[in-house]
């Protein structure tokens, strides 16, 4: 069985105060609805766990009915950090889940083909992540005001979600993170700490995450062009 965890417990502070970016309207539906629908439509996914903030249970239940979702889903409360939310999601997986697909709730354009390819690679290797090679020249600054060095972009990748793991691999990785009191920004970083290799799956088309208000028009354009 392959389960998906959609991480939807963040506050999205970069969108501004009192703004829940996951429920901003986008092409007729809330942002998170598009993400949820991509995974509900994917033949690679058997069940969905949505990790949400307390107080949003009714909103997500209503949204599931509005979407007419086909796959079984559960609503689980998130934790203080993203890694805590993923941990809570892992605890809620079906007992026979072998693979888990972890997805940002605010990444609504992920193609079904990318989900399937990332799952396939993780099934063979234990861990895989959607990513794009960096094409811009990247500079490093020590103080944020001047350039100190230029990085070799031929070795740089911008990682996205989905990030897919054998369940036992990501559980061991996040347990190590928790035991050491670390905070990681994504789940592949936990695997790096464990020493388990993570394989790159090239994300060919746009797969943006909504983080700022100016992201919305571009994402809405992408959704309309692929609908």
PLY file of the C-alpha trace (Angstrom):
ply
format ascii 1.0
element vertex 227
property float x
property float y
property float z
element edge 226
property int vertex1
property int vertex2
end_header
0.00 0.00 0.00
1.12 3.55 -0.78
-0.12 6.32 1.49
0.09 10.08 1.02
0.59 12.64 3.77
-0.49 16.14 2.75
1.07 18.61 5.18
-1.52 21.36 5.69
-0.84 22.52 9.26
1.40 25.53 8.56
0.37 29.13 9.15
1.88 30.59 5.97
3.16 33.72 7.71
4.71 35.13 4.52
1.21 35.63 3.11
0.48 38.20 5.81
-1.38 38.20 9.14
-4.80 36.55 9.39
-4.39 34.90 5.97
-4.77 31.13 5.61
-3.12 30.54 2.25
-4.45 27.00 1.96
-8.02 28.30 1.78
-7.40 31.21 -0.56
-9.62 30.86 -3.67
-7.78 29.61 -6.72
-9.56 28.78 -9.97
-12.83 28.19 -8.14
-11.52 26.11 -5.23
-9.29 26.61 -2.17
-5.56 26.09 -2.77
-5.41 22.89 -0.74
-8.36 21.42 -2.66
-6.29 21.33 -5.85
-3.47 19.54 -4.04
-5.86 17.06 -2.48
-7.55 16.37 -5.83
-4.19 15.61 -7.53
-3.55 12.85 -5.01
-7.12 11.60 -4.95
-6.90 11.22 -8.74
-3.51 9.45 -8.69
-3.53 5.72 -9.36
-0.28 5.50 -7.38
-1.99 6.49 -4.10
-4.19 4.24 -1.94
-5.03 6.48 1.04
-4.55 10.09 2.11
-3.71 11.56 5.51
-4.19 15.32 5.82
-2.25 16.91 8.66
-4.12 20.04 9.71
-4.36 22.68 12.44
-6.76 22.23 15.32
-10.05 23.95 14.56
-9.97 23.11 10.84
-11.55 19.66 11.09
-14.96 20.79 9.91
-13.56 22.87 7.05
-11.58 19.91 5.70
-14.47 17.48 6.16
-16.73 19.84 4.22
-14.08 20.23 1.54
-13.78 16.47 1.13
-17.53 16.22 0.55
-17.40 19.13 -1.91
-14.65 17.43 -3.90
-16.41 14.06 -3.87
-13.14 12.33 -2.96
-12.81 8.64 -3.80
-9.87 7.56 -1.67
-10.13 7.02 2.09
-8.73 9.94 4.08
-8.03 10.84 7.68
-7.58 14.22 9.37
-4.70 14.38 11.87
-3.54 17.33 13.95
-0.11 18.79 13.20
2.76 19.59 15.54
4.97 22.54 16.37
7.40 22.04 13.44
6.82 20.57 10.01
8.75 17.45 11.00
6.40 17.00 13.97
3.41 17.20 11.65
4.91 14.55 9.37
5.61 12.38 12.42
1.97 12.63 13.47
0.95 11.73 9.92
3.19 8.67 9.95
1.51 7.48 13.15
-1.83 7.58 11.33
-0.87 5.49 8.30
-2.56 2.20 7.59
-0.73 -0.70 9.23
0.17 -2.21 5.84
1.54 1.01 4.31
4.89 0.29 2.64
5.53 3.64 0.95
4.59 7.14 2.03
4.36 10.18 -0.24
4.84 13.49 1.60
3.40 16.58 -0.10
3.13 20.29 0.71
-0.51 21.33 0.94
0.37 24.59 -0.83
1.82 22.87 -3.92
-1.33 22.45 -6.04
0.08 21.87 -9.54
2.02 18.61 -9.01
1.42 16.44 -12.11
0.12 12.92 -11.65
3.01 11.66 -13.77
5.52 13.14 -11.30
3.76 11.49 -8.37
3.88 8.13 -10.16
7.55 8.43 -11.16
8.66 9.46 -7.67
6.76 6.55 -6.14
8.36 4.14 -8.62
11.90 5.30 -7.82
11.29 5.19 -4.05
9.94 1.66 -4.34
13.24 0.63 -5.91
15.63 2.71 -3.78
13.90 3.56 -0.50
13.83 7.36 -0.91
13.16 9.74 -3.81
12.44 13.43 -4.23
11.05 15.58 -7.04
13.63 18.20 -7.96
14.76 20.58 -10.68
18.35 21.47 -11.57
19.22 25.06 -10.67
19.61 27.18 -13.80
20.28 30.62 -12.29
23.74 31.63 -11.14
23.75 31.31 -7.35
25.76 33.66 -5.14
26.52 33.19 -1.44
26.60 36.13 0.96
27.86 35.96 4.54
26.20 39.18 5.69
23.31 39.60 3.26
24.67 42.80 1.76
27.49 41.71 -0.57
28.49 38.73 -2.67
31.18 36.54 -1.12
31.33 33.62 -3.53
29.70 31.96 -6.53
28.44 28.41 -6.13
28.81 25.72 -8.77
25.25 25.49 -10.09
25.99 22.26 -11.98
25.79 20.50 -8.61
22.73 22.32 -7.26
19.14 21.08 -7.27
15.97 22.76 -6.03
13.99 20.08 -4.21
10.19 20.03 -4.16
7.49 17.64 -3.12
6.44 14.90 -3.50
9.11 13.27 -1.37
8.59 9.52 -1.18
10.03 6.99 1.24
9.72 3.46 2.42
7.82 3.93 5.65
10.46 2.26 7.81
13.17 4.50 6.32
11.48 7.83 7.05
10.39 6.66 10.50
13.99 5.84 11.42
15.22 9.11 9.91
12.73 11.32 11.75
13.25 9.40 14.99
16.94 10.25 14.73
16.11 13.92 14.13
13.83 13.98 17.16
16.31 12.17 19.40
19.04 14.66 18.50
16.77 17.69 18.98
17.32 18.92 15.43
15.01 20.89 13.15
15.05 20.04 9.44
13.34 21.96 6.66
12.35 18.91 4.64
12.18 15.16 5.04
15.09 14.35 2.75
17.34 16.20 5.22
16.35 13.61 7.83
17.40 10.84 5.45
20.73 12.60 4.89
21.30 12.59 8.65
20.49 8.88 8.72
22.92 8.29 5.84
20.26 6.84 3.54
20.66 7.95 -0.10
17.86 10.01 -1.64
17.41 9.72 -5.41
16.49 12.72 -7.55
13.47 12.54 -9.85
13.54 15.35 -12.40
10.45 17.55 -12.25
10.01 18.47 -15.90
7.15 20.97 -15.71
6.25 23.74 -13.24
5.51 22.51 -9.71
5.48 25.73 -7.63
4.68 26.12 -3.95
2.55 29.09 -2.95
4.42 31.15 -0.36
3.64 34.79 -1.20
0.59 36.66 -2.57
2.30 37.25 -5.93
2.50 33.48 -6.48
-1.27 33.18 -6.86
-1.78 34.60 -10.40
0.97 32.39 -11.82
-0.38 29.25 -10.14
-3.92 30.08 -11.25
-2.63 30.41 -14.83
-0.98 26.99 -14.57
-4.13 25.37 -13.21
-6.29 26.85 -15.99
-3.82 25.76 -18.66
-3.81 22.14 -17.42
-7.51 21.78 -16.61
0 1
1 2
2 3
3 4
4 5
5 6
6 7
7 8
8 9
9 10
10 11
11 12
12 13
13 14
14 15
15 16
16 17
17 18
18 19
19 20
20 21
21 22
22 23
23 24
24 25
25 26
26 27
27 28
28 29
29 30
30 31
31 32
32 33
33 34
34 35
35 36
36 37
37 38
38 39
39 40
40 41
41 42
42 43
43 44
44 45
45 46
46 47
47 48
48 49
49 50
50 51
51 52
52 53
53 54
54 55
55 56
56 57
57 58
58 59
59 60
60 61
61 62
62 63
63 64
64 65
65 66
66 67
67 68
68 69
69 70
70 71
71 72
72 73
73 74
74 75
75 76
76 77
77 78
78 79
79 80
80 81
81 82
82 83
83 84
84 85
85 86
86 87
87 88
88 89
89 90
90 91
91 92
92 93
93 94
94 95
95 96
96 97
97 98
98 99
99 100
100 101
101 102
102 103
103 104
104 105
105 106
106 107
107 108
108 109
109 110
110 111
111 112
112 113
113 114
114 115
115 116
116 117
117 118
118 119
119 120
120 121
121 122
122 123
123 124
124 125
125 126
126 127
127 128
128 129
129 130
130 131
131 132
132 133
133 134
134 135
135 136
136 137
137 138
138 139
139 140
140 141
141 142
142 143
143 144
144 145
145 146
146 147
147 148
148 149
149 150
150 151
151 152
152 153
153 154
154 155
155 156
156 157
157 158
158 159
159 160
160 161
161 162
162 163
163 164
164 165
165 166
166 167
167 168
168 169
169 170
170 171
171 172
172 173
173 174
174 175
175 176
176 177
177 178
178 179
179 180
180 181
181 182
182 183
183 184
184 185
185 186
186 187
187 188
188 189
189 190
190 191
191 192
192 193
193 194
194 195
195 196
196 197
197 198
198 199
199 200
200 201
201 202
202 203
203 204
204 205
205 206
206 207
207 208
208 209
209 210
210 211
211 212
212 213
213 214
214 215
215 216
216 217
217 218
218 219
219 220
220 221
221 222
222 223
223 224
224 225
225 226
